[in-house]
Amino acid sequence: MNYEEALEYIHHVSWTGVKPGLSRTFELLDRMGNPQKQLKFVHIAGTNGKGSTAAMTASILEKSGYRTGLYTSPFIHRFNERMQVNGESITDEELAELTEWIRPMAETMEDSPTEFELITALAMEFFRRQVCDIVVLEVGMGGELDSTNVIDTPEMAVITAIGLDHTAELGDTLGKIASAKGGIIKACGDVVIYPQAEEAEIVLKQMAEEKYCHVFQPDFSAITPVSETLSGQTFDYGKYHGLRIPMAGNYQQRNAAVVVTVCERLAAKGWHITEQNIRDGLADTRWRGRFEVLSEKPAVIVDGSHNPHGIRATAESLRKYFPDGGIIFIIGVCADKDVPHMMEQLVPMAKEFVTTQASYYRAMPAGKLAELMRTMTDLPVTPEADVRKACALALEKAGSDGTVCAMGTLYMVGDVTVSLEDLLKQR
């Protein structure tokens, strides 16, 4: 089996219509010898900020001298990004070999694993073979029934910011969604919780109490911004002065505070993590597609925010960096998203919109999105299904001194980034 054949096999099963549950993942891992039992984890769930939190945590653990696995989704440019060790993605050859090894075990199951379940099992075996000291494990969706939730009590369970998203699967209130996300909280474990809306926080703390867990939270009031530019930001957090992260976006300071809390608790449990490791890990974090600045003149930003809660945080940063507005937005969304509540955050800052369409089966057609947006604003809205043409159009409208921001779904980030970077080189 070669790399292309491996990807074709992995992608051939959809989760749509499949009954949720962990039984398939447990069965497949059992057939594989339960590689997850040989690993330690930091398990991360939440609506927004999971990926950034995971990337910062993994970077600090690597700087601390640990062989660190990182499991995230979705990928931005290549599938291999989903499973990394010390910042290096799984190779094409490793993925092909692992897929060929796992295939007969998966195909003889009466209830076949879904795509994400198969990928999760592959990752567990990859991290075992790589002899990882610890794995930073991001859930795919939810928590309780997510296929990553087959692990025993992790070194740390982390709940990031919770908002309304995937309501059809997880529930239509913050409390219900918190209950699903909080499913990663396991008996007698340690839990770090991002300060939430009261409805969500009550549920999470009650779940932790029922399972005799220790709960820790960062103190966002202890964050003091020092300097902020499009190339990154410096801030103080409690006793930590001059922390640097190479990412724009106000919300990243809050995510970093969560990560500092996680690492402090890991250190208290015996993991050797110093203050310098924390500083170096934060400063060296690379996480694409989250308020990523591709150019400063013109200002070109790509952000994967894809729900009202996430876009509200991105809008907060846009207002800070571009108080005069006038932004050309490239927008692509999935068809099941709450578009009106997403876009109401952006309309006051916009000059005009270009709608486009991600190469993803749940993507909303560019024309339909444009029609919907015209009901929300009198600003110009131009549909262009081809992502590269949409990017070219937005750059043309922005000129040399304008601002372009592409956002709406992580599934569009890869194509948008490649197109914008190429077009900017040609200017």
C-alpha positions in Angstrom: 0.0 0.0 0.0 1.4 3.4 -0.9 0.5 6.8 0.5 -2.3 7.6 -1.9 -3.9 4.2 -1.4 -3.7 4.7 2.4 -5.5 8.0 2.2 -8.1 6.6 -0.2 -8.8 3.8 2.3 -8.9 6.1 5.3 -11.4 8.5 3.6 -13.7 5.8 2.2 -15.9 5.6 5.3 -18.0 8.5 6.4 -19.4 9.0 9.9 -22.7 10.2 8.6 -25.5 8.0 9.7 -23.3 5.9 12.0 -24.5 5.4 15.6 -22.3 7.4 18.0 -20.3 5.5 20.6 -16.9 4.3 21.6 -17.4 0.5 21.1 -15.9 0.4 17.6 -12.8 2.3 18.7 -12.4 0.1 21.8 -12.7 -3.0 19.7 -10.2 -1.9 17.1 -7.7 -0.8 19.7 -8.1 -4.1 21.5 -7.3 -6.0 18.3 -4.2 -3.8 18.0 -3.0 -4.6 21.5 -4.3 -1.4 23.1 -1.4 1.0 22.2 -3.1 3.8 24.2 -2.5 1.9 27.4 1.2 2.5 26.9 0.9 6.3 26.6 0.3 9.3 28.8 -1.9 12.2 27.7 -3.0 15.8 28.0 -6.6 15.5 26.7 -8.1 18.7 25.3 -11.8 19.4 24.5 -13.8 22.6 24.0 -15.6 24.6 21.3 -12.8 27.1 20.4 -9.1 27.3 21.1 -8.4 23.6 21.3 -5.9 23.6 18.5 -4.0 26.6 19.7 -4.0 25.3 23.3 -2.7 21.9 22.1 0.0 23.5 20.0 1.3 25.7 22.8 1.2 22.8 25.3 3.1 20.5 23.0 5.7 23.1 22.2 6.4 23.6 26.0 6.6 19.9 26.6 9.0 19.5 23.7 11.2 22.4 25.1 11.1 20.5 28.4 12.9 17.6 26.8 10.0 15.3 26.4 9.2 13.3 23.2 5.8 14.8 22.6 3.0 13.6 20.3 0.4 16.0 19.0 -2.9 14.8 17.6 -5.2 17.5 16.1 -7.9 18.0 13.5 -8.7 19.0 10.9 -5.4 19.5 8.9 -4.6 22.7 7.1 -2.4 21.7 4.2 -1.7 17.9 4.4 -3.4 15.0 6.2 -0.1 14.1 7.9 -0.3 17.2 10.1 -2.9 15.5 12.2 -0.3 13.4 14.0 3.1 14.8 14.8 6.0 14.0 17.1 8.2 17.0 18.3 6.8 19.1 15.5 7.4 16.6 12.7 4.4 15.1 10.9 4.1 11.4 10.3 5.8 10.5 7.0 4.0 9.3 3.9 5.8 5.9 4.3 4.9 5.6 8.0 1.2 6.4 7.3 1.1 3.9 4.4 2.7 1.1 6.5 0.5 1.7 9.5 -2.7 1.8 7.4 -1.7 -1.5 5.7 -1.1 -3.0 9.1 -4.4 -1.9 10.6 -6.6 -2.6 7.6 -7.3 -6.3 8.1 -8.2 -5.7 11.8 -10.6 -3.0 10.8 -12.2 -4.9 7.9 -13.0 -8.0 10.0 -15.0 -6.0 12.5 -18.7 -6.5 12.2 -19.4 -2.9 12.9 -16.7 -1.1 10.8 -14.9 1.9 12.3 -15.6 5.4 10.9 -13.0 7.5 9.3 -12.2 9.5 12.5 -12.1 6.3 14.6 -9.7 4.7 12.2 -7.5 7.8 12.2 -7.5 7.9 16.0 -6.5 4.3 16.2 -3.7 4.9 13.7 -2.4 7.8 15.7 -2.3 5.8 18.9 -0.2 3.1 17.3 2.0 5.8 15.7 2.7 7.5 19.0 3.4 4.1 20.7 5.9 3.2 18.0 7.5 6.6 18.4 7.9 5.9 22.1 6.3 9.3 23.1 6.7 10.4 26.7 3.4 12.2 26.4 0.7 12.9 23.8 -1.3 16.1 23.5 -4.6 14.8 22.3 -7.3 17.1 20.8 -10.8 15.7 20.6 -12.5 15.8 17.2 -16.0 16.8 18.3 -17.7 16.8 21.7 -15.9 14.7 24.3 -17.9 12.0 25.9 -18.5 10.0 22.7 -15.4 11.3 20.8 -13.2 8.4 19.7 -10.2 10.0 21.6 -12.1 9.3 24.8 -10.9 5.7 25.0 -7.9 6.7 27.1 -7.7 6.1 30.9 -7.5 9.1 33.2 -5.0 11.5 31.5 -2.2 13.5 33.2 -4.5 16.5 32.6 -7.9 17.0 31.1 -8.4 20.5 29.6 -11.6 22.2 28.7 -11.2 25.3 26.5 -13.8 28.0 25.7 -17.3 26.6 25.1 -19.8 28.1 22.8 -22.8 27.0 20.7 -21.6 24.8 17.9 -22.5 21.3 16.6 -25.8 21.8 18.4 -27.5 19.0 16.4 -25.0 16.5 17.8 -24.1 18.0 21.2 -27.2 19.9 22.4 -28.7 23.3 22.0 -27.7 24.9 25.2 -24.3 25.7 26.8 -25.1 23.4 29.6 -25.7 20.4 27.3 -22.6 21.2 25.2 -20.5 21.5 28.4 -21.8 18.1 29.5 -20.7 16.5 26.3 -17.3 18.2 26.4 -16.9 17.4 30.0 -17.1 13.7 29.2 -13.3 13.7 29.0 -13.2 14.3 32.7 -12.2 11.0 34.4 -12.1 9.7 37.9 -9.5 11.2 40.3 -7.9 13.3 37.5 -6.7 16.8 37.3 -8.8 19.3 35.2 -8.0 22.7 33.9 -11.1 24.7 32.9 -11.1 27.9 30.8 -13.4 30.4 32.7 -16.8 29.9 31.1 -20.2 31.3 31.0 -21.9 30.4 34.3 -24.2 27.8 32.7 -21.3 25.9 31.3 -19.0 26.3 34.3 -21.5 25.0 36.8 -21.9 21.8 34.7 -18.2 21.2 34.3 -17.3 21.8 38.0 -20.1 19.5 39.1 -18.9 16.8 36.7 -15.4 17.1 38.1 -16.6 17.1 41.7 -18.7 13.9 41.1 -15.5 12.2 39.8 -13.3 13.4 42.7 -11.1 15.5 40.4 -9.0 18.5 41.2 -10.1 21.6 39.3 -7.7 24.5 38.3 -8.5 27.7 36.4 -6.3 30.5 35.0 -6.9 34.0 36.4 -7.6 36.1 33.3 -7.6 39.3 35.4 -3.8 38.6 35.9 -3.2 39.1 32.2 -1.6 42.5 31.3 -0.8 43.2 27.7 2.6 44.8 27.1 2.8 45.1 23.3 0.7 43.8 20.5 1.4 43.8 16.8 0.3 41.7 13.8 3.5 39.7 14.2 2.8 38.7 17.8 2.3 39.9 21.3 4.0 40.2 24.6 2.1 40.1 27.9 2.5 39.6 31.7 0.6 36.8 33.4 0.9 36.8 37.2 4.6 36.1 38.1 5.5 35.6 34.4 6.7 38.9 32.9 7.2 39.4 29.2 5.7 36.2 27.9 5.9 36.2 24.1 3.7 34.4 21.6 4.2 34.8 17.8 0.5 34.9 17.2 -1.9 37.9 16.9 -5.4 37.8 18.4 -6.4 38.9 21.9 -7.9 35.5 22.7 -4.5 33.9 22.3 -3.3 35.5 25.6 -6.2 33.8 27.3 -5.4 30.5 25.7 -1.7 30.9 26.7 -2.9 31.5 30.3 -4.7 28.2 30.2 -1.5 26.5 28.9 0.6 28.0 31.7 -1.9 26.6 34.2 -1.7 23.2 32.6 2.1 23.2 32.6 2.2 24.4 36.2 0.0 21.5 37.3 2.0 19.0 35.3 5.2 20.3 37.0 3.4 19.9 40.4 2.8 16.2 39.4 6.5 15.6 38.7 6.9 16.6 35.1 10.1 18.6 34.8 8.9 21.9 33.3 10.7 25.1 34.1 9.6 28.7 33.7 12.2 29.0 30.9 10.6 26.0 29.2 7.3 27.7 29.3 8.7 31.0 27.9 10.6 29.2 25.1 7.7 26.9 24.3 5.2 29.8 24.0 7.6 31.9 21.9 8.3 29.0 19.5 4.7 27.9 18.9 3.6 27.7 15.3 -0.1 27.2 14.6 -1.4 28.0 11.2 -4.8 29.4 10.3 -5.6 31.1 13.6 -5.5 34.8 13.0 -2.5 34.1 10.9 -0.9 37.2 9.3 0.3 36.5 5.7 1.2 40.1 4.9 1.2 43.5 6.7 1.0 45.7 3.6 -1.6 45.0 2.5 -2.8 43.5 5.7 -3.9 39.9 4.9 -5.2 37.6 7.7 -6.5 34.1 7.6 -8.6 32.8 10.5 -10.4 29.5 11.0 -13.2 30.8 13.2 -16.3 28.9 12.3 -19.0 29.6 14.9 -20.5 32.8 16.6 -18.3 32.3 19.7 -15.1 32.0 17.8 -15.9 34.8 15.4 -16.7 37.1 18.3 -13.2 36.6 19.6 -11.7 37.2 16.2 -13.8 40.3 15.7 -12.5 41.6 19.0 -9.0 41.4 17.7 -9.9 42.9 14.3 -11.4 45.9 16.0 -8.2 46.3 18.0 -5.8 46.1 15.0 -8.1 47.9 12.5 -10.3 50.3 14.4 -11.3 52.1 11.2 -12.7 48.9 9.7 -12.8 48.9 5.9 -12.0 45.2 5.7 -12.6 43.1 2.6 -13.8 39.7 4.0 -13.4 36.4 2.1 -16.1 34.2 3.6 -16.8 30.5 3.3 -18.9 28.5 5.7 -20.3 25.0 6.2 -24.0 24.7 5.4 -25.0 23.8 9.0 -23.5 26.9 10.6 -25.4 29.8 12.2 -24.4 32.3 9.5 -26.5 35.3 10.7 -25.0 35.3 14.2 -21.5 34.7 12.7 -21.8 37.6 10.2 -23.3 40.1 12.6 -19.9 40.4 14.2 -18.2 41.3 11.0 -20.6 43.6 9.1 -19.8 46.7 11.2 -16.1 46.3 10.2 -16.6 45.4 6.6 -16.1 47.4 3.4 -17.5 44.5 1.3 -17.7 40.7 1.2 -16.5 38.0 -1.3 -18.1 34.7 -0.7 -16.5 31.4 -1.7 -16.7 27.7 -1.2 -14.4 25.3 0.6 -13.6 22.0 -1.0 -15.6 20.1 1.6 -18.8 18.2 1.2 -20.6 20.3 3.9 -19.6 23.6 2.4 -22.4 26.1 1.6 -22.3 27.1 -2.1 -20.9 30.6 -2.6 -24.0 31.9 -4.4 -26.3 30.7 -1.6 -24.1 32.3 1.0 -24.1 35.6 -0.9 -27.9 35.5 -1.1 -28.1 35.0 2.7 -25.6 37.7 3.4 -27.5 40.2 1.2 -30.4 39.9 3.7 -28.1 41.1 6.5 -26.2 44.0 4.9 -26.4 46.5 2.1 -22.7 46.3 1.5 -21.5 44.7 -1.8 -21.4 40.9 -1.7 -19.7 39.1 -4.6 -19.9 35.3 -4.9 -16.9 33.5 -6.4 -16.9 29.7 -5.9 -13.3 29.3 -7.0 -11.1 30.0 -3.9 -8.1 31.3 -5.8 -10.3 33.7 -7.9 -12.0 34.9 -4.7 -8.7 35.6 -3.1 -7.5 37.5 -6.3 -10.7 39.5 -6.3 -10.4 40.5 -2.6 -6.7 41.5 -3.0 -7.6 43.6 -6.0 -10.4 45.4 -4.1 -8.1 46.0 -1.1 -5.3 47.5 -3.2 -1.8 48.1 -1.7 -3.0 49.6 1.6 -6.2 47.8 2.4 -7.1 44.9 4.6 -8.2 41.4 3.7 -9.5 38.8 6.1 -10.4 35.3 5.1 -12.5 33.2 7.5 -15.6 31.1 8.2 -14.3 27.5 8.3 -11.0 25.7 9.0 -11.7 23.5 5.9 -11.0 26.5 3.7 -7.9 27.7 5.4 -5.4 25.5 3.5 -6.6 26.5 0.0 -7.0 30.1 1.0 -3.5 30.3 2.5 -1.9 28.7 -0.5 -3.7 31.0 -2.9 -3.1 34.2 -1.0 0.6 33.5 -0.4 1.1 32.8 -4.1 -0.9 35.9 -5.2 1.0 38.1 -2.8 4.4 36.9 -4.3 3.2 38.0 -7.7 2.3 41.5 -6.7 
